[in-house]
Amino acid sequence: MNGITVSINGDTFIRESKKMQIMFSGSTPTSRQRKFCEGFLFFPIRHLRKYGNFIFRQYGRHTGVKALLDMQLGIAGYDGSHEENIKRCITDYAAPQAALIMGKVEDFYARVQAGATTSPDLFVDFSNVVIHFYREVSVYHNVILRNLKQELQPAGKSDKSDKETTLLSETGQDHINKVYKVVKEFVLQCKTMVAVLEEMAQRDNYFPDEAYFRHLVELTEDIKRMARHQQHLSQLLKKWVSDKNLHVLQTYYN
């Protein structure tokens, strides 16, 4: 028998014949059986369905078979599509926003530090949280995003040697899933920082003048905006992991 056989959790049995490069026009169950069971002397499998060039037997209602077949049709470029979307997100939004926040945190910290004698409570409270958050943003921007972008570079265009660099598409879904979890954890840290700053903004008689309050509110909104872009990046990574898992199942059962 020519073609591919696929089973998902024992629920679906699929075959794509090489001869189906020419669209099969038969529509009756008997015709499908003959095409599906080509090479057999009898037709043991009934109740077949047709999807594109595929004929399959589905045993459960929710098997995800159509998503699997869609992936099979475009298997050659699905890694490249994910890579391009993730790289664009990092280059256009995630990395620039993280760099912007680093600069704004530095500026506001310097402003608070300069007024430490007139606002000692503000300086102490802000110092305790902002130093830790600044370090987290710095590591995320200079290590996590930079390395992730490096792993997405086409072969031969990496700044590192070939021995040091493994393209993200060549790694398993476990590695991509780890990167996804790191990005997701950073988003949670951003949300924690926002909650702390919003609590500060609600205190009465806490700021020496209106300018301090306005800068704090602007910084809070900027962190929220950055977190949204990192959340989008995490969703792109999660989608890639999900597609790789589906691809692994399809490959395993071929």
Secondary structure by P-SEA (a helix, b strand, c coil): cbbbbbbccccbbbbbbcccccccccccaaaaaaaaaccccccccccccccccbbbbbcccccaaaaaaaaaaccccaaaaaaaaaaaaaaccaaaaaaaaaaaaaaaaaaaaaaccccaaaaaaaaacaaaaaaaaaaaaacaaaaaaaaaccccccccccccccccccccaaaaaaaaaaaaaaaaaaaaaaaaaaaaaacccccccaaaaaaaaaaaaaaaaaaaaaaaaaaaaaaaaaaaaaaaaaaaac
